[in-house]
């Protein structure tokens, strides 16, 4: 069985962070492992408190995984401080990690900052050059590219600027745009649009974590970058269409999205 490591913060309500990563990787057919950068007290409404891991303990977690079960892919999410970012970069270089997907989590869906301001430049300088793919949303792309992003043309320019500066592929997620839900992949000097409908679902907490983890899982299984993005988007859109609602008390939870077509393609590839 292929394996994937999620390096990210914990989400006590289970919708984002490490919890979302592990669920997503498991659902996408890989063995999921974790290294926790921070504990958070949060729900879908907001973040109440953050307790960071020490750099030494985070290093121990990453080393423990790599020394026993080498990951076929690594997803990096919330890294709240420059010290923790440096530890992640150091240990991944030491272990020669492969298939690194970086989700530059800067602000929670609720608007709470999840990264110290002085950590952004360290993230860009140390982790982006290591990443095979970085998956910023529009505000994150604006921060990394140093420009405003208000149109599809802006998304292209921002992706090109980030990719050229740091030597990584870039998936700019268009969910914050007023129209549509189209994502732009910039890789090897080429662009590809992944177009999708905007699904009217208010429960979007953790969608960024889910998408990046699904991409990492698909890379671990040997799919190309474009295939990994395509299948991850299909998985996320199916989950959003399922309209899971946890706000009305106990009751049956139905996951009615169909992944059979994707699994059939995977069997054909194998």
HELIX and SHEET records of a PDB file:
HELIX    1   1 UNK A   17  UNK A   27  1                                  11    
HELIX    2   2 UNK A   55  UNK A   68  1                                  14    
HELIX    3   3 UNK A   82  UNK A   95  1                                  14    
HELIX    4   4 UNK A  119  UNK A  122  1                                   4    
HELIX    5   5 UNK A  123  UNK A  127  3                                   5    
HELIX    6   6 UNK A  128  UNK A  130  5                                   3    
HELIX    7   7 UNK A  138  UNK A  145  1                                   8    
HELIX    8   8 UNK A  152  UNK A  166  1                                  15    
HELIX    9   9 UNK A  207  UNK A  220  1                                  14    
HELIX   10  10 UNK A  225  UNK A  241  1                                  17    
HELIX   11  11 UNK A  260  UNK A  269  1                                  10    
SHEET    1   A 8 UNK A  31  UNK A  36  0                                        
SHEET    2   A 8 UNK A   3  UNK A   8  1                                        
SHEET    3   A 8 UNK A  74  UNK A  76  1                                        
SHEET    4   A 8 UNK A 100  UNK A 102  1                                        
SHEET    5   A 8 UNK A 133  UNK A 134  1                                        
SHEET    6   A 8 UNK A 169  UNK A 172  1                                        
SHEET    7   A 8 UNK A 183  UNK A 187 -1                                        
SHEET    8   A 8 UNK A 190  UNK A 194 -1                                        
SHEET    1   B 2 UNK A  38  UNK A  42  0                                        
SHEET    2   B 2 UNK A  47  UNK A  52 -1                                        
END                                                                             
